[in-house]
Amino acid sequence: MGQKLQSTDDVLREALEANGQRFTEQRAAVFRFLMSTDKHPTADEVFLAVRQDVSVISLATVYKSLETLVGCGLAVKLTYGDGSARYDGRTDPHHHARCLACSRIFDVAGTLPSDEIHELHDRAQDFHVTGYRLELTGYCSHCADSMTGKERIRA
């Protein structure tokens, strides 16, 4: 007998309740959007997409909902040195590639072998490693194709 797949709302409700949070339609709309896209949207992009379905949602509610989802382990917050943040609905082990020209982020399947992680952990003396994040940087095929020869050399 096959196992019944949980609906997106059921997954959300269960995770929220396990973390002492309430299920709201606004949180559900944000979660549904993250689960429906392979993009890595900013909070502003989530807001613009979600308010088409939930017209009364505010940007502040979107920010709070995203942080709640991250806190419940249902989303990942990708932060950068410039203070910007993007959100990923995929929580399975994977890496990212970020285009330096257009800032798009792409998922990269796979994980590093555990012996390599342990070796890096051992090299990080006086530092307790709790996880890692691998991000490849470069140029997506669209941006690379549009670069001139001179720009490619500098890159």
DOGUBA-173378 format. One record per residue: z, y, x of N, C-alpha, C, CB in turn. Coordinates in steps of 0.2 Angstrom, whole numbers, padded with zeros to 4 digits, always signed. Last residue first. Glycine has a CB too. Layout:
# residues N
ZYXZYXZYXZYX ...
# end
This chain:
# residues 155
-0084+0194+0186-0079+0189+0182-0077+0183+0186-0083+0187+0175 -0093+0199+0194-0086+0202+0194-0081+0197+0191-0086+0209+0191 -0104+0191+0190-0101+0191+0197-0094+0193+0198-0106+0195+0202 -0106+0195+0177-0104+0188+0179-0101+0187+0186-0110+0183+0178 -0110+0208+0179-0104+0207+0175-0101+0200+0177-0104+0208+0168 -0123+0206+0185-0117+0209+0188-0111+0208+0185-0119+0217+0188 -0130+0199+0174-0128+0196+0181-0123+0199+0185-0135+0195+0185 -0122+0203+0159-0127+0204+0164-0125+0200+0170-0128+0211+0165 -0117+0193+0144-0115+0197+0151-0121+0197+0155-0109+0193+0154 -0121+0185+0134-0122+0192+0133-0120+0196+0140-0119+0195+0127 -0116+0173+0138-0123+0173+0137-0125+0181+0137-0125+0170+0131 -0102+0175+0137-0105+0173+0143-0113+0174+0143-0103+0166+0146 -0100+0177+0123-0099+0182+0128-0102+0181+0135-0092+0184+0129 -0104+0164+0119-0107+0169+0116-0106+0175+0121-0104+0171+0109 -0095+0155+0126-0102+0155+0127-0106+0161+0124-0105+0148+0124 -0081+0164+0132-0084+0160+0127-0091+0160+0128-0082+0162+0120 -0073+0165+0148-0078+0168+0143-0081+0163+0139-0083+0172+0147 -0056+0164+0152-0063+0164+0154-0067+0167+0149-0066+0157+0156 -0042+0153+0154-0045+0160+0152-0052+0160+0155-0041+0166+0155 -0031+0142+0146-0037+0143+0150-0040+0150+0149-0042+0137+0149 -0015+0139+0145-0020+0143+0143-0025+0144+0148-0017+0149+0140 -0001+0129+0141-0007+0129+0146-0012+0133+0142-0010+0122+0148 +0016+0128+0141+0010+0131+0137+0004+0132+0142+0011+0137+0133 +0031+0118+0140+0025+0122+0144+0020+0124+0139+0023+0117+0149 +0049+0116+0140+0042+0115+0137+0037+0119+0142+0041+0118+0130 +0060+0119+0146+0061+0116+0140+0054+0114+0137+0065+0121+0135 +0067+0118+0162+0061+0118+0159+0062+0115+0152+0055+0115+0162 +0078+0128+0171+0078+0122+0166+0072+0123+0161+0085+0122+0162 +0079+0131+0188+0075+0133+0181+0075+0127+0177+0068+0136+0182 +0081+0128+0201+0085+0133+0198+0082+0136+0191+0087+0139+0202 +0064+0124+0204+0071+0124+0206+0075+0130+0203+0072+0124+0213 +0051+0118+0199+0054+0124+0196+0062+0123+0198+0053+0124+0189 +0048+0105+0204+0046+0111+0208+0049+0118+0206+0039+0112+0209 +0051+0097+0193+0054+0096+0199+0053+0102+0204+0052+0090+0203 +0041+0101+0184+0048+0102+0183+0052+0102+0189+0050+0097+0177 +0029+0097+0191+0030+0104+0190+0038+0105+0188+0026+0106+0184 +0032+0083+0189+0031+0086+0196+0032+0093+0196+0024+0084+0199 +0032+0082+0175+0038+0080+0179+0038+0083+0186+0040+0073+0179 +0019+0084+0173+0024+0089+0170+0030+0088+0174+0025+0087+0162 +0013+0073+0179+0011+0080+0182+0017+0085+0179+0004+0082+0179 +0018+0063+0171+0020+0063+0178+0018+0070+0181+0016+0058+0182 +0012+0065+0159+0019+0066+0160+0021+0067+0167+0023+0061+0156 -0004+0074+0159+0000+0067+0160+0007+0069+0162-0003+0063+0166 -0006+0086+0146-0006+0084+0153-0002+0078+0154-0003+0090+0157 -0017+0083+0132-0011+0085+0135-0011+0083+0142-0005+0081+0132 -0030+0088+0120-0027+0084+0125-0020+0087+0128-0032+0084+0131 -0041+0101+0115-0038+0095+0114-0035+0092+0121-0042+0089+0111 -0040+0117+0113-0042+0112+0118-0038+0106+0117-0042+0115+0125 -0045+0130+0102-0041+0125+0104-0044+0120+0109-0039+0121+0097 -0048+0147+0107-0050+0141+0105-0045+0136+0107-0057+0140+0109 -0048+0164+0103-0044+0159+0106-0047+0152+0103-0036+0160+0104 -0055+0180+0107-0055+0174+0103-0051+0168+0107-0062+0171+0101 -0057+0191+0116-0050+0189+0114-0050+0183+0109-0047+0195+0111 -0069+0194+0121-0068+0196+0114-0061+0194+0111-0074+0192+0110 -0067+0193+0135-0071+0198+0133-0069+0200+0125-0078+0196+0134 -0059+0182+0138-0057+0188+0141-0061+0194+0138-0057+0188+0149 -0055+0169+0127-0060+0173+0130-0058+0180+0132-0066+0174+0125 -0044+0156+0130-0044+0163+0128-0050+0166+0131-0038+0167+0129 -0039+0140+0125-0044+0144+0130-0045+0151+0126-0051+0140+0131 -0025+0130+0124-0029+0135+0122-0033+0138+0127-0025+0141+0119 -0019+0113+0119-0019+0119+0124-0024+0124+0121-0021+0117+0131 -0008+0103+0110-0015+0105+0112-0014+0111+0116-0019+0106+0106 +0002+0093+0099+0001+0095+0106-0007+0096+0108+0003+0089+0111 +0003+0101+0083+0002+0095+0087+0001+0097+0095-0004+0091+0085 +0002+0112+0076+0008+0111+0079+0008+0105+0084+0015+0111+0075 -0008+0124+0070-0008+0117+0073-0002+0117+0077-0014+0116+0077 -0008+0137+0066-0005+0132+0061-0005+0125+0064-0009+0133+0055 -0004+0150+0076-0008+0144+0076-0004+0140+0071-0008+0141+0083 -0006+0168+0079-0002+0162+0076-0007+0156+0075+0001+0164+0069 -0003+0180+0091-0007+0177+0087-0004+0171+0084-0014+0175+0090 +0002+0196+0097+0004+0189+0095-0001+0187+0091+0011+0189+0092 +0004+0208+0111+0001+0206+0105+0003+0198+0103-0007+0206+0106 +0010+0212+0122+0014+0213+0116+0010+0210+0110+0016+0220+0115 +0003+0210+0134+0002+0216+0131+0006+0217+0124-0006+0217+0129 +0005+0196+0137+0009+0202+0140+0008+0209+0138+0006+0202+0147 +0007+0187+0121+0003+0189+0127+0007+0195+0130-0004+0191+0126 +0010+0172+0111+0012+0179+0114+0008+0181+0120+0019+0181+0114 +0008+0163+0098+0005+0164+0105+0006+0171+0107-0002+0162+0105 +0018+0153+0088+0017+0160+0090+0014+0160+0097+0023+0165+0089 +0015+0140+0077+0016+0142+0084+0014+0149+0085+0012+0137+0089 +0022+0133+0063+0017+0137+0066+0019+0138+0073+0016+0143+0062 +0033+0125+0059+0026+0124+0055+0021+0128+0058+0027+0126+0048 +0046+0127+0063+0041+0122+0067+0035+0121+0064+0045+0116+0068 +0053+0137+0058+0054+0130+0055+0049+0125+0058+0052+0130+0047 +0050+0148+0065+0056+0145+0066+0057+0138+0063+0061+0150+0062 +0037+0149+0060+0038+0148+0067+0045+0145+0068+0037+0154+0072 +0040+0153+0047+0036+0147+0049+0037+0145+0056+0028+0148+0047 +0046+0165+0050+0050+0159+0047+0046+0153+0048+0051+0161+0039 +0036+0173+0055+0042+0171+0059+0046+0165+0056+0046+0177+0060 +0028+0173+0044+0025+0170+0050+0031+0168+0054+0021+0175+0053 +0036+0180+0035+0034+0174+0033+0032+0170+0039+0029+0174+0028 +0037+0193+0041+0043+0189+0040+0042+0181+0039+0048+0192+0035 +0024+0197+0041+0027+0196+0047+0033+0191+0046+0029+0203+0050 +0022+0197+0027+0018+0193+0031+0021+0191+0037+0011+0195+0032 +0031+0207+0024+0032+0200+0021+0028+0195+0025+0031+0200+0013 +0025+0218+0030+0031+0216+0032+0033+0209+0030+0037+0221+0029 +0013+0219+0022+0013+0217+0029+0019+0215+0032+0010+0223+0033 +0016+0212+0005+0016+0217+0010+0015+0215+0017+0023+0221+0010 +0008+0206-0009+0011+0204-0003+0011+0211+0002+0008+0198+0000 +0002+0207-0021+0008+0211-0021+0011+0210-0014+0013+0209-0026 -0009+0199-0021-0011+0206-0021-0004+0210-0019-0014+0208-0027 -0013+0185-0015-0007+0187-0018-0007+0195-0016-0001+0184-0013 -0027+0184-0012-0024+0179-0017-0017+0181-0020-0023+0172-0014 -0029+0194-0003-0034+0193-0008-0032+0188-0014-0040+0190-0005 -0018+0194+0005-0018+0198+0000-0023+0198-0005-0017+0205+0002 -0023+0185+0015-0018+0182+0010-0018+0187+0004-0011+0181+0013 -0031+0192+0024-0034+0186+0020-0029+0184+0014-0034+0181+0025 -0023+0203+0028-0029+0204+0025-0032+0198+0021-0034+0207+0030 -0012+0195+0034-0011+0200+0029-0018+0201+0025-0008+0206+0031 -0019+0189+0045-0016+0185+0040-0015+0189+0033-0009+0182+0042 -0022+0201+0052-0028+0197+0049-0025+0192+0044-0031+0192+0055 -0009+0205+0056-0014+0209+0052-0019+0205+0048-0016+0215+0056 -0005+0194+0064-0002+0195+0057-0006+0200+0053+0005+0199+0058 -0020+0186+0070-0014+0191+0071-0011+0191+0064-0017+0198+0073 -0026+0169+0070-0025+0176+0068-0019+0180+0070-0026+0176+0060 -0035+0159+0077-0028+0160+0079-0027+0168+0077-0027+0159+0086 -0045+0147+0067-0044+0153+0071-0037+0154+0073-0047+0160+0067 -0046+0137+0059-0045+0135+0066-0045+0141+0070-0051+0131+0068 -0037+0137+0043-0041+0141+0048-0040+0138+0055-0040+0148+0048 -0028+0132+0034-0035+0132+0032-0040+0135+0037-0036+0136+0026 -0015+0135+0038-0017+0128+0038-0025+0127+0037-0013+0124+0033 -0014+0148+0036-0014+0146+0043-0017+0139+0043-0007+0146+0045 -0015+0148+0022-0020+0151+0025-0020+0149+0033-0019+0159+0025 -0003+0141+0018-0009+0139+0016-0015+0142+0020-0011+0140+0009 +0007+0151+0024+0006+0144+0026-0001+0141+0025+0012+0140+0024 +0004+0162+0015+0003+0162+0022+0002+0156+0025+0010+0166+0025 +0008+0156+0003+0001+0158+0004-0001+0159+0011+0000+0165+0000 +0021+0152+0005+0016+0147+0004+0009+0149+0005+0017+0144-0004 +0027+0165+0006+0027+0160+0012+0022+0155+0011+0034+0157+0012 +0024+0169-0007+0021+0173-0002+0021+0168+0004+0026+0179-0001 +0031+0160-0015+0024+0160-0016+0021+0164-0010+0022+0163-0022 +0045+0152-0006+0042+0158-0010+0034+0157-0010+0044+0165-0007 +0059+0143-0003+0051+0142-0004+0049+0148-0008+0049+0135-0007 +0072+0148+0008+0069+0147+0001+0061+0146+0002+0071+0153-0003 +0080+0139+0021+0076+0144+0019+0073+0143+0012+0070+0146+0024 +0087+0129+0029+0091+0134+0025+0087+0140+0022+0096+0136+0029 +0079+0120+0034+0081+0125+0039+0084+0131+0035+0075+0128+0042 +0075+0111+0024+0079+0108+0030+0081+0114+0035+0074+0104+0034 +0068+0120+0016+0074+0118+0014+0078+0115+0020+0074+0113+0009 +0056+0121+0025+0060+0127+0023+0067+0125+0021+0057+0131+0017 +0051+0108+0024+0053+0111+0031+0058+0117+0030+0047+0113+0035 +0049+0106+0010+0053+0102+0014+0056+0105+0021+0050+0095+0016 +0039+0116+0008+0046+0116+0004+0051+0112+0008+0045+0113-0003 +0029+0112+0016+0032+0118+0017+0039+0118+0014+0028+0124+0014 +0025+0100+0010+0027+0100+0018+0031+0107+0019+0021+0100+0022 +0022+0104-0002+0028+0100-0002+0030+0100+0006+0026+0092-0004 +0011+0112+0000+0017+0115-0003+0023+0111-0002+0016+0117-0010 +0002+0102+0005+0004+0108+0009+0010+0111+0007-0002+0113+0010 +0007+0086-0001+0003+0092-0001+0006+0097+0003+0004+0095-0009 +0007+0071+0008+0011+0076+0005+0006+0082+0005+0017+0078+0010 +0000+0056+0004+0000+0062+0008+0003+0067+0005-0008+0064+0010 +0008+0040+0003+0005+0046-0001+0005+0052+0004+0010+0047-0007 +0002+0026+0011+0007+0031+0011+0004+0037+0008+0010+0033+0018 -0005+0011+0003-0005+0017+0007+0000+0022+0006-0012+0020+0006 +0000-0006+0004+0000+0000+0000+0000+0006+0004+0006+0000-0005 
# end
